[in-house]
Structure formats: structure tokens, C-alpha cells
């Protein structure tokens, strides 16, 4: 009996079993190695490997977030944390992050806003985020308000309310999100003003539209 051949057979079998069981983890590790290439400038285009990984992660944290009692629960969700770190990587352009913020997915917009707080160029997105507030779903609005609250220089307290929509008052969540935001601002001693944003709303639509996004 050829013992060397038998040993080789079992080694290959064990490797195959290992690869089958841990294929998802191995794939994720491969993706992360590829993402190290994002440490350098990438221009304004989005690397396909980043897109692939983000949508893999979104398949997990989007259902989790939809069932969560409060959007803050996403902050402790492993896949959400990983996605935010990926979008905060220096090699990912701000233009890419803004594409997700202004996109059609509430969950990817939320994680992009969370990433914006981690980026050095986050201040450059203040106006884009403020204008986009009129379109955000409630869970996304939570992350938008958190970003606008923490970013320096401070945004006028009333800026996110400039483009208020009629449907917000009937929402189960939106009034509470703004209540908590305003309470945080008051605790910090911020004066409730609208600032220059009040002069830039000529294009704002007075009609309500929830956009059909969940939550």
C-alpha cells in the first residue's frame, strides 16, 4: 500500500472540506486584501471590488436594520461597522460616498453617512447632506442628523428642517428623531437658528413624498 498517496489524499480531502466550510470567510478575506489597494488615490470612480463587498454586507445589515427598534442598533452591527470603515478608507473618493448617500438604498445611505463622520473630508459634504435631508427615510435621517450635529464647523440647528416634508409629522419615527436631535443641540447650548440655509430653499418642493423607502 502506498502510504504517501493515502496521506496526500487525506490532506487534499481535509483542504477541500476546510475550503467548503469556510468559503465565505475565505472570500471575505480575499476581498479585504483587495481593498488594501484602496489606500492610494483612486480618482472619482468606484472600484468594483468595493461595490461587491458593500452589497454582500448590506444583505446582512439591511434586514437587521429594518427590524431594529431604533437605528442606533446598527452601530453595533458587525457588517455595518465593516461597511462604514470601507467607505471611510482614504483611497475611496468622497464622490463615491456621496453616491451612496444620494442613492436609492436607505441602508447604504445610512452606512455612507456613518462613514462620513470618519473621513477627514467630511466637511466638504455638509451642504449635500443638508439638501438631501428632504429625501431621507427615517433611519437614514438619524445618521444624517448625527453627522450634522458632530461635524465642525457646526451646522445651524434648523438647517436640516429647512426642507421639511408634510409626511414627517405623520411618521412614527421622524418627529422623535428630530426631538432627540434638538434636545442634543439644546444640551450643547446651541441657539436654534436656520443660518444662511434659509436663503437657499427656492427650489424646495412644498409637497410631501415619502419615496416609499423603508423604514
N, C-alpha and C positions, 0 to 999 in steps of 0.2 A: 504494500500500500504506500502511495506517495504522500507522506505526511506533509510535505511542503505545500503540495497542491491543496490539501484539505485545509491547512492553516490559511492559505491565501483565499480560499473560497469563503471561509467564515469571516475573515477580515473584510472582504468585499461585501458580504451579506450584512455585516454589522454597520458598515458605512452606508449602505443603501437604506437600511432601516432608520438610521440616525437622520439621514437626509430627508426621508419621507416624513418623519415625525416633526422635525424642526425646520421644515422647508420655509414656513412663514417667517420664522425668526432669522433664518439664513438670508432670506430675500430682503428683510428689513435691514440687516447688517450691510448687505451689498449696496442697498440704496443709500445708507448713511455714509459709506465710503465714497460713493459717487458724489454725494453732496459736499464733501470736503473741497471739491473743486470750486464751490461757490465762495470760497474765502477771498478770491480775487474779483476784479471788476467783471461784470457780465453784460454791461450795456443795458439797454432797455427791454431786451427780450427775456422771456421766461424759459429756463432750462426744462426740457421735457421730464427729466428725472425728478425735479421738484414737484411738478404737476402730478406725476404718478403717485408719489409718496403722500402728498396732501390729500388726494382723493381716497387713498387707502385709509388714512387716519380719519377722514371725515365720515367714512362708513361706520365708524365706531362712535365718535363723539357727537355726531348729529342726532342719532336716535337717543343717546343718553341725554343730551340737552333738551330734546323735545319732551322728555318725560320728567325732567328735573323740576322740583318745586320752585327753584329760583335760579337765574342764570349764573349766579356766583358759584354754583356747584361745579361748573365747567372748569373753574380754576384749579381744581384738584384732580381733574381727569387726565390720565397719563397721555392719551393720544392728543388731547387738546394742547397740553403743555409742549409736547414734541413739535406739533404743527406751528405753534407760536414761535418757538425757538428757530425753526427752519426759516420762517418768514422774517425773522429778525437778523438772520445771518448777514454779515457785511457784503457778501457777494450778490445778494438779492436786491435788485434796484427798488427804490421807493415806488416807481411806476407799477411794478408788479404787485406790490402790496395794495396799492390803490385800486387796481383792477378787481381784486377780491372784495375790497371794501365797498365798491360801487357795483358789484356784481349781483347776480340773481339768487345767490345762496346765503340765507341768514347765518348759517353755521360758519361758512368760510369767511363771511364778512366779519363775524364776531372774533374769530381767531386772528384775522388780519389786524383788527383794532387792538387786540391784546398784544400783538407783535409790535405794533406801532409805538407802544409805551416803552419798548425795549430798544428802540432804534435811536441813534444819535440824530437822524434827520427827521424825527417825528414832528418837529415844529413846522416843517415845510408843508405838512398835510393838514394843518389846523383848519384852514378855510374850506378845503374839500370835504372834510369830515362834517364841519358845521352845516354846510349846504346839504349834504347827504342825509342829515338827520330827518328830513321830511319824508324819506323813503324807508327808513329803518323799521324792521319788525321789533317788537318789544324786547326780545332777548338781545338783539344786536344793539338796541338803544342803550342798554345797560353798559355795554362795553364802550360805546361812544361817549356817554356821559362820564364814565370813569376816566377815559383818555383826556377829555376836555377839562376835567377837574384837576388832574395831576400835571398836565403839560405846563411848561414855563416858556414864555410869559403867560400869566393866567388869562384865560378867555373870559369876557364879560359873562356874568352869571346867566343872564337872559338870552345869550346868543343861541343856544340850542332850541329855544322856544320861538324864535322868530318866524319860522315856517310851520307853526302849529297846525295840525290837521283836525278836522271836526271829529273824526272817528276815535281820536285819542281819548276823549272824555268818556266814551262808552266802552273802552277797552278794560279788561280785567286787570291788566298789568301796567299800562303806560302811566296812569296817574300816580301809582305807587312808586314807580321808578323815578319820576320827577320829584315827588315828595322827598324821597331819600336823598336825591341829588341836591335839592335846595337846602335840606337840613345840613348836609355836609358843608355846603358853602357858608351857611349861617354860622356854623360852629367855628369855621376858619376866620370869620369876621368879614367875609366878602360882602360888598354892597351890591344889592340887586339892581344892576343896570343892563342895558342892551348894548351899549357902546356903539361903535361905528357900524355894526352889523345891521342896525335898524334902517340904515340908508341904502342897503343893498338887496332889498327884497322886492323890487318892482316886478321881477319875473316869477315870484312865488305864486303858486296857484291856491286860491282860497277854498277849493273844493277838496273834499275828503276822498282818500283812496288808500285802502289798507294793503293793496297789492297782492293780497292772497297769500302772504308769507306766513309760515308758522315759525315760532309760537305766536 
